[in-house]
Structure formats: structure tokens, C-alpha cells
Amino acid sequence: DAVGVELDVYDAVGQRLVRLVGETMAVGRHMIVWNGRDRHGNRVSSGVYYARLRVGRQTQTRSMLLLK
């Protein structure tokens, strides 16, 4: 089985910085690493960011703390 997956990183004001995943993936566990860069390859500053995961019709958002 496979399902549509989107994983985005947002800054504190709600701007999407980068889409890490935007594809159909096999059901199961996966690991994605964010390198602390935006979609243009620029390093972002230390602070709080939000990861939003959409799998099918379900959405979850989690906060992350990036420290340099």
C-alpha cells in the first residue's frame, strides 16, 4: 500500500520554508532529516520551527528547536 505524504517546515510566523517530502510513499516507518536550510539552500537561524506532516487526510504539526 502507498499513501500521499507531505512534510513541510514552517517558521514562527507561518511561512513555509521548505518541503521535505511531497510524494506517494509506501506505508511504514520513514526517517527524514532536515539540514536547517530553506528551499533556496540558505541556512536558517536558531529558533523554533514547525514540522507539518500530512498523510492522506490526516495532519499533525510538531514544534522543533534548531540550535546552532
Steps between C-alpha positions, in 0.01 A plus 500: 500500500604861440370838615556866410741670742600863548752616759558875524706720733356838606649793689342663807283735288361217288707537183587172335878474480541168325309192389698195605260241357229533238436160352321169530680273744464140609321451830748451784767687694721754326765741624554845349782733608468878467837668447390837643474667158211662315386409148768730352781328691548784749571409862225604738573651841464329836144499627167321507369342180198285425481176306163425342442144383205414278433134434188447294231706677678515835722792608734534797713799598795486740735772619877467465785696652798564274822582683827586333 
